[in-house]
Amino acid sequence: MVSAVRSAWREVPSVQIRRFAALALEEVPLLAQDILAEIRREFPQLPVVLDEFGEPTALVGIRQSLEHFVAHMTVGLDRPHVHPRVFQEFGRGEGMQGRSLDALQAIYRLGVRLAWRRLAEIGQQVAIPAPAMYELAESGFEYLDGLVAASVRGYAEAAARQAGERLRLQRRLMERLFANTAARAGAAGVPPGAGRSAGAGGPEPDPVLAEQAALLGWPLPERVAVAVLLRPDRAAVAPAVAPDILLDMECERPRMVVPEPDTPGRGELLRRAAAGWSGAIGPAVPLADAAKSLRWAGTAADLMECGLLPVGDLLQCTEHTEALVLLPPEELIADLGRRRLAPLAGCGPAHGLRLAETLLAWLETRGGAPEVAARLGVHPQTVRYRLRQIRELWGSEVDDPDRRFELELVLRARRLRGEQG
């Protein structure tokens, strides 16, 4: 803004300024049309938008900006600028159409250059001194900055509105996707990575789901994987995921739907995007089974919060199948453990733990004392002694395939929980 101290413009007699302003205002209608015509020649792709009276909004904006600037210079160049609101609408329109502001700023600069050329001619006509005209030019470029700032505000508003609308559509689509398979996913399912073959498909998506996906511009994939995230803190920045990944940050534990998760490189890109976040991504499933992938990811996230699965990265459920199968049914496994490990009740805690470790190693190796000893890092004679005790405690149960399976099941679960060496 031009300083009021020693202003050459303020030293121009008011009669000259009023004469200058009157001539400029007379020129405004024709000048605005000339500027718009030149802009259309330079930028033929500029859309023609009409107001409610059928007049181009661009012409209205040019005319208003010229009138406002002329009114501004008659009261002193150091007064605050008033910018027509239509320029904020221009920026909002660019944002809504998905265009950048670069072209709009170039158009503004072209308009100011053409307007200044005519104002300079009027200045010579009424004998405005050159130093005063320099100040006027300076104020004109400040005025241009204000027009750009108004457009940037409108652009930012449109971008925020579009981002909010996209997030709302994403949440609706995800809710529909999960609701369609929740009943089926609620039944007992196969563990991650097992069951249906990679080429198997599910039922066709319902029309509402397809319509919501189309509104979002999200092509319906054949397979998806669902991730559940654990917030590092309340102010954590959302993961910078690719545009085709659906992200719902409104949940207590944010969720992501990853289309075609088996695409080469997809997993690594996802881990980079979610850097700083912990969470779990469920197995890849047909689109219609998305809720099943969500269920496994949620189960893994539960175990991560309990400290039973590692945190600090995006964990793949398919790499922790054993933990996901054995740990969630805690009450059932605990009850089975009480019944199957009852023979250890008469042993001391330390000795009972050693016998349980030996029993598990024996069940896992299906070998003799040397193999079990190598697994445990003890002497084979020690293993033989313990195996004799095991046979005394469990008797023929250790020869029954069903009992052996149940014993291995509960002992593996204890090991996953850190209760077994």
C-alpha positions in Angstrom: 0.0 0.0 0.0 1.3 3.4 -0.9 2.3 5.5 2.1 0.4 8.7 2.9 3.7 10.5 3.6 5.0 12.5 0.6 2.5 10.9 -1.7 2.8 12.3 -5.3 -0.8 11.3 -5.9 -2.1 13.3 -2.9 -0.3 16.4 -4.3 -2.4 16.2 -7.5 -5.2 18.8 -7.3 -8.5 17.3 -6.5 -10.0 18.9 -9.7 -7.6 16.9 -11.8 -8.3 13.7 -9.9 -12.1 14.2 -10.3 -11.6 14.8 -14.0 -9.4 11.8 -14.3 -12.0 9.6 -12.5 -14.9 10.9 -14.5 -13.2 10.1 -17.8 -12.2 6.7 -16.5 -15.7 5.9 -15.4 -17.0 6.9 -18.9 -14.5 4.4 -20.4 -15.4 1.5 -18.0 -18.2 -0.2 -20.0 -16.3 -0.2 -23.3 -13.0 -0.9 -21.7 -14.5 -3.9 -19.9 -15.8 -5.3 -23.2 -12.4 -4.8 -24.8 -10.6 -6.5 -22.0 -13.0 -9.5 -22.1 -12.6 -9.8 -25.9 -8.8 -9.8 -25.5 -9.0 -12.4 -22.7 -11.2 -14.7 -24.9 -8.7 -14.4 -27.7 -5.8 -15.3 -25.4 -7.8 -17.9 -23.5 -10.4 -19.4 -25.9 -11.0 -22.3 -23.4 -12.4 -19.9 -20.9 -16.1 -21.0 -20.2 -18.8 -18.5 -20.7 -20.9 -18.3 -17.5 -24.0 -16.1 -17.5 -25.6 -14.4 -14.5 -29.3 -14.4 -13.7 -29.7 -11.4 -16.2 -28.0 -13.3 -19.0 -24.8 -11.2 -18.8 -21.4 -12.9 -18.7 -20.2 -13.0 -15.1 -16.6 -12.3 -16.3 -17.8 -9.0 -17.9 -19.6 -8.1 -14.7 -16.5 -8.8 -12.7 -14.2 -6.7 -14.9 -16.6 -3.8 -14.9 -17.0 -4.0 -11.1 -13.3 -4.2 -10.5 -12.6 -1.1 -12.7 -15.4 0.9 -11.0 -14.2 -0.1 -7.6 -10.6 0.9 -8.4 -11.6 4.2 -9.8 -13.7 4.9 -6.7 -10.7 3.9 -4.6 -8.3 6.3 -6.2 -10.5 9.3 -5.7 -10.4 8.9 -1.9 -6.6 8.3 -1.7 -4.5 5.3 -2.7 -3.6 4.4 0.9 -7.2 3.5 1.8 -8.1 -0.2 2.1 -9.2 -1.9 -1.2 -12.7 -3.2 -1.6 -12.7 -6.2 -3.9 -15.9 -7.4 -5.8 -17.2 -10.6 -4.4 -17.5 -12.0 -7.9 -13.8 -12.7 -7.9 -14.2 -15.1 -4.9 -16.9 -16.8 -7.0 -14.4 -17.1 -9.9 -12.0 -18.9 -7.6 -14.7 -21.1 -6.3 -15.8 -22.0 -9.8 -12.2 -23.0 -10.7 -12.1 -25.3 -7.7 -15.4 -26.9 -8.4 -14.3 -27.6 -12.0 -11.0 -29.2 -10.8 -8.9 -26.6 -12.5 -5.9 -24.8 -11.1 -5.7 -21.0 -10.4 -2.7 -20.5 -12.8 -4.8 -19.6 -15.8 -7.1 -17.4 -13.7 -4.1 -15.4 -12.4 -2.8 -15.0 -15.9 -6.2 -13.7 -17.0 -6.1 -11.1 -14.2 -2.6 -9.9 -15.1 -3.7 -9.5 -18.8 -6.8 -7.5 -17.6 -4.7 -5.2 -15.4 -2.2 -4.6 -18.2 -4.9 -3.6 -20.7 -6.7 -1.4 -18.1 -3.5 0.3 -17.1 -2.7 1.1 -20.8 -6.0 3.1 -21.0 -5.7 4.7 -17.6 -2.2 5.9 -18.6 -3.7 7.5 -21.7 -6.3 9.3 -19.6 -3.6 10.4 -17.2 -1.7 12.1 -20.0 -5.0 13.7 -21.2 -5.6 15.4 -17.9 -1.9 16.1 -17.3 -1.5 13.9 -14.2 2.3 14.0 -13.2 4.4 11.0 -13.9 5.3 10.3 -10.2 1.6 10.2 -9.4 0.9 7.8 -12.2 3.7 5.6 -10.9 1.9 5.5 -7.5 -1.4 4.7 -9.3 0.3 1.8 -11.1 1.7 0.5 -7.9 -1.8 0.6 -6.3 -3.2 -1.2 -9.3 -0.9 -4.1 -8.8 -1.8 -4.2 -5.1 -5.4 -4.3 -6.2 -4.6 -7.2 -8.5 -3.0 -9.0 -5.5 -6.3 -8.5 -3.6 -8.3 -9.9 -6.5 -6.1 -13.0 -6.6 -6.4 -13.4 -2.8 -10.2 -13.3 -3.1 -10.1 -16.0 -5.8 -7.8 -18.1 -3.7 -10.2 -17.9 -0.8 -13.0 -19.0 -3.1 -10.8 -21.8 -4.5 -9.9 -23.0 -1.0 -13.6 -23.0 0.1 -14.5 -25.1 -3.0 -11.6 -27.5 -2.4 -12.7 -27.9 1.3 -16.3 -28.5 0.3 -15.3 -31.0 -2.3 -13.0 -32.8 0.1 -15.8 -32.9 2.7 -18.3 -34.2 0.1 -15.8 -36.9 -1.0 -15.2 -38.1 2.5 -19.0 -38.2 3.1 -19.5 -40.3 -0.1 -16.6 -42.6 1.0 -18.1 -43.2 4.4 -21.5 -44.0 2.8 -20.0 -46.4 0.3 -17.9 -48.2 3.0 -20.9 -48.5 5.3 -23.0 -50.0 2.4 -20.1 -52.3 1.5 -19.7 -53.6 5.0 -23.5 -53.8 5.7 -24.1 -56.0 2.6 -21.8 -58.7 3.9 -22.0 -58.2 7.7 -24.5 -61.1 8.2 -22.4 -63.5 6.2 -19.1 -62.3 7.8 -20.7 -62.7 11.3 -20.8 -66.5 10.8 -17.7 -68.5 11.6 -15.3 -68.0 8.7 -12.1 -69.6 7.4 -8.8 -68.2 8.7 -7.0 -65.6 6.6 -5.3 -67.0 3.5 -7.5 -70.2 3.5 -10.7 -71.2 1.9 -11.9 -69.7 -1.4 -9.4 -69.7 -4.2 -7.9 -66.5 -5.6 -10.0 -66.8 -8.7 -13.3 -67.3 -7.1 -15.8 -64.4 -7.2 -18.7 -63.4 -5.1 -22.2 -62.2 -6.0 -22.8 -59.1 -8.0 -22.9 -55.9 -6.0 -26.3 -54.4 -5.3 -27.5 -51.4 -7.5 -27.2 -49.0 -4.6 -23.6 -49.9 -4.0 -22.8 -49.5 -7.7 -24.6 -46.1 -7.8 -22.7 -44.8 -4.7 -19.4 -46.0 -6.2 -20.2 -44.2 -9.5 -20.9 -41.0 -7.6 -17.5 -41.2 -6.1 -15.8 -42.2 -9.3 -14.6 -45.5 -7.7 -14.5 -48.4 -10.1 -15.8 -51.5 -8.4 -12.8 -53.9 -7.9 -13.0 -57.7 -8.0 -11.0 -58.1 -4.7 -10.4 -55.8 -1.7 -8.6 -55.9 1.6 -9.7 -53.9 4.5 -7.4 -52.3 7.0 -8.1 -51.1 10.6 -5.7 -48.4 11.9 -4.7 -47.5 15.5 -4.3 -43.8 16.0 -0.8 -42.8 17.2 -2.5 -39.7 18.8 -5.6 -37.6 18.3 -3.8 -35.0 16.2 -2.2 -37.5 13.8 -2.2 -36.6 10.1 -4.3 -39.0 8.0 -2.3 -41.5 5.9 -1.5 -40.1 2.4 -3.1 -43.0 0.6 -3.7 -43.2 -3.2 -7.0 -41.7 -4.5 -8.5 -45.2 -5.2 -8.2 -46.3 -1.6 -11.3 -45.5 0.5 -10.4 -44.0 3.9 -12.8 -43.3 6.8 -11.1 -41.2 9.5 -14.3 -40.6 11.4 -14.2 -43.9 13.2 -12.4 -44.4 16.6 -10.2 -46.8 14.7 -9.9 -45.5 11.1 -10.6 -48.0 8.3 -9.3 -48.3 4.7 -10.6 -50.3 1.8 -7.8 -51.2 -0.6 -8.8 -52.3 -4.1 -6.9 -55.1 -5.8 -4.5 -55.5 -2.9 -2.4 -58.2 -4.7 -1.3 -55.8 -7.4 2.6 -55.8 -7.4 4.0 -53.0 -5.3 0.6 -52.1 -3.7 1.6 -53.4 -0.2 4.9 -51.4 -0.1 3.2 -48.2 -1.3 0.5 -48.7 1.4 3.1 -49.2 4.1 4.8 -45.9 3.1 1.6 -44.0 3.0 0.7 -45.3 6.5 4.1 -44.5 8.0 3.8 -43.6 11.6 0.5 -45.5 12.0 0.0 -49.0 13.4 -2.8 -51.2 12.2 -3.7 -54.5 10.5 -4.8 -55.2 7.0 -7.1 -58.2 6.5 -6.9 -60.8 3.8 -7.7 -60.1 0.1 -11.3 -61.2 -0.5 -14.0 -60.8 -3.2 -15.7 -57.4 -3.0 -18.9 -58.9 -1.7 -16.9 -60.3 1.3 -15.3 -57.1 2.4 -16.8 -57.3 5.9 -14.9 -60.6 6.4 -11.6 -58.9 5.7 -12.7 -56.1 8.1 -13.5 -58.6 10.8 -10.0 -60.2 10.6 -8.3 -56.8 10.6 -10.4 -55.7 13.6 -9.5 -58.9 15.4 -5.8 -58.3 14.7 -6.1 -54.7 15.9 -7.7 -55.9 19.2 -4.7 -58.2 19.7 -2.3 -55.4 18.9 -3.9 -53.2 21.5 -3.5 -56.1 24.0 0.1 -56.4 23.3 -0.3 -59.9 21.7 0.7 -58.8 18.2 3.5 -56.3 17.3 2.7 -52.6 16.8 4.5 -49.9 14.9 3.6 -51.0 11.3 0.8 -52.1 9.1 0.5 -55.8 10.0 -0.6 -58.4 7.4 -3.2 -60.7 8.9 -2.2 -63.5 6.6 1.2 -63.6 8.2 -0.3 -64.1 11.7 -2.9 -66.8 11.0 -2.0 -68.9 14.0 -2.4 -66.0 16.5 -5.7 -64.9 14.9 -7.1 -68.4 15.1 -5.9 -69.3 18.6 -6.0 -66.1 20.6 -9.4 -64.5 20.1 -11.5 -67.4 21.6 -9.8 -66.8 24.9 -12.5 -68.3 27.1 -12.8 -71.5 25.0 -9.0 -72.1 24.8 -8.7 -71.3 28.6 -11.4 -73.8 29.4 -9.8 -76.5 27.2 -6.4 -75.7 28.7 -7.7 -76.3 32.2 -9.1 -79.7 31.3 -6.2 -80.9 29.1 -3.4 -79.6 31.3 -5.0 -80.7 34.6 -2.3 -83.4 35.1 0.2 -80.5 35.7 -1.7 -79.2 38.7 0.3 -81.4 41.0 3.7 -80.2 39.7 5.4 -77.1 40.9 5.2 -74.0 38.6 8.7 -74.3 37.3 8.6 -78.0 36.8 5.2 -77.8 35.3 6.4 -75.2 32.8 9.4 -77.4 31.8 7.1 -80.4 31.2 4.7 -78.3 29.2 7.6 -77.0 27.0 8.8 -80.6 26.5 5.3 -81.9 25.7 4.8 -79.1 23.0 8.3 -79.7 21.5 7.5 -83.4 21.3 4.1 -82.8 19.7 5.5 -80.4 17.2 8.5 -82.5 16.2 6.9 -86.0 16.4 10.4 -87.1 17.0 12.4 -88.9 19.7 14.5 -87.6 22.5 17.4 -86.3 20.4 15.1 -84.2 18.2 13.2 -82.8 21.2 16.5 -82.1 23.0 17.9 -80.2 20.0 14.7 -78.1 19.9 14.9 -77.3 23.6 18.6 -77.0 23.9 18.9 -79.6 26.7 20.5 -83.0 27.0 18.6 -86.0 25.5 18.7 -87.8 28.8 16.8 -84.9 30.4 14.2 -85.1 27.7 13.8 -88.9 28.2 13.2 -88.3 31.9 10.6 -85.7 31.2 8.8 -87.8 28.5 8.5 -90.6 31.0 6.9 -88.2 33.5 4.5 -87.0 30.7 3.4 -90.6 30.0 2.8 -91.1 33.7 0.7 -87.9 34.0 -1.4 -88.3 30.8 -1.3 -92.0 30.2 -2.8 -93.1 26.9 -4.2 -89.7 26.1 -0.9 -88.7 24.5 -1.5 -91.5 22.0 -5.0 -90.4 21.0 -4.9 -88.2 17.9 -7.7 -85.9 19.1 -6.2 -85.4 22.5 -2.7 -84.8 21.0 -4.3 -82.1 18.7 -6.1 -80.4 21.7 -2.9 -80.5 23.8 -0.9 -78.9 21.0 -3.7 -76.3 20.5 -3.7 -75.1 24.1 0.1 -75.2 24.4 0.5 -73.1 21.2 -2.0 -70.6 22.5 -0.2 -70.4 25.8 3.1 -69.7 23.9 1.5 -67.0 21.8 0.3 -65.3 25.0 3.7 -65.5 26.6 2.7 -68.1 29.2 4.7 -70.8 27.6 8.4 -70.8 26.8 
